[in-house]
Amino acid sequence: MSKEKRGLGLFLIHLALAVYFVLLGLSMVVKGFPWHSSTISAAFGSDTLGLVMGILLLVCGVFLVIRFFWNPGKVDNIIKLIVVIVWAVAAVMVFMKNGFNVIELAKDVLVIGGLLAIKD
């Protein structure tokens, strides 16, 4: 029973992160998309760096979706590691710029922890 609960919980985290990254990536690539993340938007803005981050998040979200059907091997692990590092840097940048915000910090830790929990 414990194994089934962990499997279901991990499945839900995996699904939520896949949807979150696809929508967040689209919002950063397609102008006028009505959705954003305050951490990523505050850290990278909407210039070229924001576009690159949007593409990275979109690719990560697509790979998370692909993992439901097929394991792409080490490629998705590398992409997830890059996203974890960039997300942590963005969270620190926003913290240094705007000060301590418990809700934003909790969300950032959930995203980073969820990515680290999804393993091969």
N, C-alpha and C positions, 0 to 999 in steps of 0.2 A: 504493500500500500504506500509506503514511504517513497519508493522508487517512482510510482505512478504520479504522486503529487509533485515530486521534483521534475519529472518529465513534463507535466502539464504546465507548471510554473515557468520552466525554461522555454517551453514552446510559446507561451504568452509573451514573455519578455522578447523573444526572438521576433515574433510577429509585430509587436508594438514598435520595436526599433526599426524593423524593415519599413514599415509604413511611415514612421517619423522621419527617417533619413530620406526616403523618396520624396515625401512632401516638402521637407526642408530644402533638399537639393533643388527641386523644381522651383521653389519660391526664390531661391538665390540666382537661378539661371534665367527664369522667365520673369520679366518685369511685369508688375501688376498682379502677380499671384498673391492672393489674400491670406498669406500665412507666413510666420517667421518665428525665429528663436531669438529672444533678447540677448542671450550670451553671444551667439555667433554673429548676429547683426551688429552688436556693439563692438565686437572685437575686429571684425573684418569689413564691415560696411558694405557698400554696393559697388565698389570699384573692381579693378582686375583681380585683386586678392580675394574679394568676396565671390567673384565668378569662379575662380579656381577652387575655392572651398566648396561652393555649391556643386560643382562637378564631382569633387571627391566624395561628398556626402551622397550624391545621387548614385555614383558607382558603388559605394558601400551598401546603400539600400538595395540596389539591384542584386548585388552578390548575396545579401542576406535572404532575399526572395529565392534566388537560385538554389541556395543551400537547402531549402525545403524539398527539392526534387533531386538534387545532385550535389555531391561534395566536390568543389573545384580545387581542393587540395590546399597548398600553401598560399596561393594567390589571395584568397579572401582573408587569411590570417595576417598577411602583410598589410592589406588595406585597412583591416580593423585596427591594427597596431598604430598605423599612421593617424587614423581618426582619433584614437584614444589620446595620442600625444598632442595632436593639434587641439582637441577639445580641452584638454587640461591646460594648455598654454592659453587658450582663449578665456577660460574661466579665471585664471590668474590675472590676465590682462584686465578683464572686467572688474575683478575684485580690487585691483590696484587703482583703477580709474573711478569706480563708483562707490567703493566701500563694501562693507559686509551686508549681504542680503541672504537670509536663511533659505528662502524659497528657491532662489536661483541656484544657490550652492547645493541644495538637496537634489534639484533636477539634474544638475551637472554630474553629481556623484552617481545618481541612478543611471544616467546614460553611460558613463565610463564603466561602472560596475556591471551593467547589462552586457556591454560589449566584451568585457573580460570573462563573463560567465559563459558565453557561447563558445564552446570548444568543438574540436573535431570529434 
